[in-house]
Amino acid sequence: MQEEFNPKNIILAIDIGSSKIHTLVAEIISNTPRVIGWGVCESQGVQKGIVTNIEQVSANLGQAVRDATNMAGVKVKKAIISISGAYAEYTPASAVANIPERGEIQFNDIERLMQSCVYNAALKREYVPIHVLPYKFSVRDYNVPIEDPLFMNAESLECHAYIVMAKKSVVQNLKKVLTKCEIEVEDIVLSSYASSIATLTAEERRQGVVCIDMGAQTCDMMIYSGASMCYGNYFPVGSAHITSDIARVLGISRELAEKLKVEYVDMIVQEGDDKKGLNVPYRDEPIPVLTLHKITEARVRETLEVLGDIIERSGMRDYVGGGVVLTGGMTKLKGLEQYLHQESAMHPLPVKIATPMGVDGAFEILKDPEMATAVGLVLYAAGHFTNYELTMQNTIKMRKSHGVQKTMQHTSSYGTFQEGNVQDLQIKKQVLPPRVKQKTQNTDVEANSIEAKGENPFRRFWRWLSQLF
C-alpha cells in the first residue's frame, strides 16, 4: 500500500519531452534530494515540446507517474513540471530604488525591485511570467556588480532581471494534462534552466557559460552570466532530425533509421569503415557505413554551426569564459565528444558534454544526459535555484548558504502590482544592456529559415546530401 508523504519532503518531477516523458520521485534528506523512483515512456501527442493531444499525453504521463510512485512506494499529489523553450518568450527589465537614510538593504527592498522589473516590462496579456531572475545588482559608488546585496548599506539599489514568459494557453494545457492524472502543478520551470541546474558547476557559473539541452526535436539554450540566466533561445532541430535524414536519404523506415543511428553511427570514422556495409531488409545492396556517418555528421555539423551563430548574435560570446556545456539525448551519439574537440563550429569557446549531477540515488539512469531536465527539476524543487527568483506562483524564492542551504519563500503581489505600490521606488525605463539582446518575438522558426553566415546552412546540407548517390 502506498504511503502519502508530506509534500515538503517528497518531490515529483515531470519532464514532458518531444520524444520521451521522464518522471522522478525524490525525497529530501538533510537538504539533499535522493531519487527513490523513476518512470519513462514514449512521448506521444507532443511536438517540439508542446502538447498537441491532451488525452494521449495524459495516458502516457499517467503510466510514467505510476511507475515512479509505485517504485518509490509513495503517493504524490503535486508535481514540478518543465516547459520547452520553443514556446517561451524572454525580455530583460530593470528598476532602481532609494534605500531610506542610507540604510541597510532588506529583503523587502529586493522584493519590490523585482516586482518593479515585472511592472516595467509591460508584459503581454496572453503571457504569464514563469521566472523573474535577477542576474545583476548594482549599488551606487561600487564599480563592480553585486552578487547579493542583502544587508549591505547603500543609498540606492539597481536590479537587472531576465524575465521568462510562457503563453497562458500553453501553461493551461500543461495543467490540464496533469489534472487528468489527478496531479496538481506546483511549479513550472523552463527546461533549459532546469538542465543547467543539473549540469553546470559553480566555476562555470562564475565564469559565465552557455548550456544547451540537445533533445529530440529542439535544442534549448540558456546563457548564465552574473548571478543568473540572462539569455534564452532555442533551435528547432534535434536528434530526431538525424533519424529523418537517414530514413529519407537511404529510403528506409524511420524505425530502421533510428536503429541504425543508435547502434552503428559513430561520429569518428574508424579504420576500415570505407569497406563496411550493413545488410538491411528491403534493400538489394548493403548500406555503406561511411555513408551513414556522412549523413549524421552533416546534420550535427550544421546544427553546431547554427548554435554557434546564435551565441554570436546574442552579443554575449565574450562573457562566457566557461565555454559551452552540451547535454540531452543527442549528446549520446557515439564519438561526439571526440568530434567536438576536432571541430571549431563554436571556436574559440571550449565545448564539453555534461551528465546530470547533484542528486543521490542508486539508479544508473540518473547519469543519462536525457535525464538532465528531470534531475534539474528535482534540484530546483529542493532549493537549487538562483539567489533570488520571482515564480509563476507569485512567490519570492531566496537561496542562502549558511553552512547548509536554506530556502525562504515569500508571497508576492506582483500579479496585481499597481503603480501606487511603488512609493519610494524610482522606476527607470526598460533599457536593454549592451551585452544582452532580446529574443525575437517569433520563436517558432523553421529550420530552413535560420541563416548562418553566407549561404543558408540547410541548403548547403541538402545539396550535399543530394550528391551522395
Secondary structure, DSSP 4 states (H G I P E B T S, - for coil): -PEEPPTTTEEEEEEE-SSEEEEEEEEEETTEEEEEEEEEEE-TTEETTEES-HHHHHHHHHHHHHHHHHHHTEE--EEEEEE-GGGEEEEEEEEEEEPGGG-B--HHHHHHHHHHHHHHH---TTEEEEEEEEEEEEETT-SS-BS--TT-B-SEEEEEEEEEEEEHHHHHHHHHHHHHTT-EEEEEEEHHHHHHHHH--HHHHHH-EEEEEE-SS-EEEEEEETTEEEEEEEES--HHHHHHHHHHHHT--HHHHHHHHHHH--SSPPTTGGG-EE--TT-SSPEEHHHHHHHHHHHHHHHHHHHHHHHHHTT-GGG-TT-EEEESGGGGSTTHHHHHHH--TTTTS-EEE----S-B-S-GGGGSGGGHHHHHHHHHHTT-S-SEEEETTSEEEEEEESSSEEEEEEE--GGG--GGG-TTEEPPPP---TT--PPPS-----GGG---SSS-HHHHHHHHHHT--
